[in-house]
Amino acid sequence: MATHGNTGSGGSDQNMETRIRAFEFTPANGEILTSVTARLLESEEANDHTLKAVLFVASTGAFVAESSTRQDIQLTPYAAYEFTFSSPPTLSNIAYRVGLYCNGADGQVNIECDNTTGTMYSQSGLTFPTVPDPASFSSFTGTLRMFATTTDPGGGSTTVSPAQAALTLSGRAATVNSFSAVAIREVLINEAGSPIANRTGISLHVWYSARPDGTPDLSLSALTTDADGTASWSLPTGGLVFNQTIFYVATDGGDSLSEYTCASMIPTYT
C-alpha cells in the first residue's frame, strides 16, 4: 500500500462549496487507487453537504473515476474523512489530479490547508453531481490536507515448485500403463504332465495380494479349458494395477480339491 499527498493536519481553511479542490501526484505503473482521505468540517450545520472524490488525468483534464458519496461531515473540529472507490481504477505512470467535489448547501464545507507552500488546484462554479470532463483547473499556492491511498502494483512473479508426490492405488504404486482387460492364460496339466483338455465346471479363487491370505478377492465358477488344456479366464479389472501379481487356485469345482492347480503369477494385461 502507498499514499500520495499530504497526511498532516493544521493550517488554514479552504472553502469546498460547488467546486473541486485537488492535488497532483504521479503513481507507479499499475497502482490501484482505493480511496482519498481529507480533513474536513462543516461551518454551520452537520451533515449538510454531499461530497465525492474525483480523479482526472493532469495533462488533459480527462475524467477517470469517482468515489461513492458522503454526507456525514461534522462541525468543528477538523476530522479525516475517507472516500472509497467501488470500482478502483488502475493507474499508469503519469500525473493525475485527484480531489474532492462538493455540492452547494447552507454554510460551507472547509478543507484544512497549508496556504504557504506547495501547489493545489481548483475549479469552481460547478453543478454537483455532474463531473466536468475535461476539468479546467486553476492552480494556487497551498498544500491540501488530503492524500490518496493505492495498492502496490504486482510487479513480480512467483514460481512455485511443488514436490512430486508418490501416487498409490490400494497401497500399491501406480504406473503410467493403461489396460482394459486382464486374463489368466495357462495350460493346465495333470500329475502325469498331460494337458487337462475340455474340462468344465472349474472353480477359480483369486487373491490380489499375490498370497492366499484370508478370503479370496475374486471367486468364479463354471470355467472351462479348451482342447489343448488352455485356460483363458477373464478377470474384472477393478482393484488391479498394471502388471500386478496375483495368486490363484483353480479346482475341479468340488470341496474335495481332488484336482487343483495354483500359482503366483502375473496375468495378461491388455
Rosetta blueprint (number, residue, H / E / L):
1 M L
2 A E
3 T E
4 H E
5 G E
6 N L
7 T L
8 G L
9 S L
10 G L
11 G L
12 S E
13 D E
14 Q E
15 N E
16 M L
17 E L
18 T L
19 R E
20 I E
21 R E
22 A E
23 F E
24 E E
25 F E
26 T L
27 P L
28 A L
29 N L
30 G L
31 E L
32 I E
33 L E
34 T E
35 S E
36 V E
37 T E
38 A E
39 R E
40 L E
41 L E
42 E E
43 S L
44 E L
45 E L
46 A L
47 N L
48 D L
49 H L
50 T L
51 L E
52 K E
53 A E
54 V E
55 L E
56 F E
57 V E
58 A L
59 S L
60 T L
61 G L
62 A L
63 F E
64 V E
65 A E
66 E E
67 S L
68 S L
69 T L
70 R E
71 Q L
72 D L
73 I L
74 Q L
75 L L
76 T L
77 P L
78 Y L
79 A E
80 A E
81 Y E
82 E E
83 F E
84 T E
85 F L
86 S L
87 S L
88 P L
89 P L
90 T E
91 L L
92 S L
93 N L
94 I L
95 A L
96 Y E
97 R E
98 V E
99 G E
100 L E
101 Y E
102 C E
103 N L
104 G L
105 A L
106 D L
107 G L
108 Q L
109 V E
110 N E
111 I E
112 E E
113 C E
114 D E
115 N E
116 T E
117 T E
118 G E
119 T E
120 M E
121 Y E
122 S E
123 Q E
124 S E
125 G L
126 L L
127 T L
128 F L
129 P L
130 T L
131 V L
132 P L
133 D L
134 P L
135 A L
136 S L
137 F L
138 S E
139 S E
140 F E
141 T E
142 G E
143 T E
144 L E
145 R L
146 M E
147 F E
148 A E
149 T E
150 T E
151 T E
152 D L
153 P L
154 G L
155 G L
156 G L
157 S L
158 T L
159 T L
160 V L
161 S L
162 P L
163 A L
164 Q L
165 A L
166 A L
167 L L
168 T E
169 L E
170 S L
171 G L
172 R E
173 A E
174 A L
175 T L
176 V L
177 N L
178 S L
179 F L
180 S L
181 A L
182 V E
183 A E
184 I E
185 R E
186 E E
187 V E
188 L L
189 I E
190 N L
191 E L
192 A L
193 G L
194 S L
195 P E
196 I L
197 A L
198 N L
199 R L
200 T L
201 G L
202 I E
203 S E
204 L E
205 H E
206 V E
207 W E
208 Y L
209 S L
210 A L
211 R L
212 P L
213 D L
214 G L
215 T L
216 P L
217 D L
218 L E
219 S E
220 L E
221 S E
222 A E
223 L E
224 T L
225 T E
226 D L
227 A L
228 D L
229 G L
230 T E
231 A E
232 S E
233 W E
234 S E
235 L E
236 P L
237 T L
238 G L
239 G L
240 L L
241 V L
242 F L
243 N L
244 Q L
245 T L
246 I E
247 F E
248 Y E
249 V E
250 A E
251 T E
252 D L
253 G L
254 G L
255 D L
256 S L
257 L L
258 S L
259 E L
260 Y E
261 T E
262 C E
263 A E
264 S E
265 M E
266 I L
267 P L
268 T E
269 Y E
270 T L
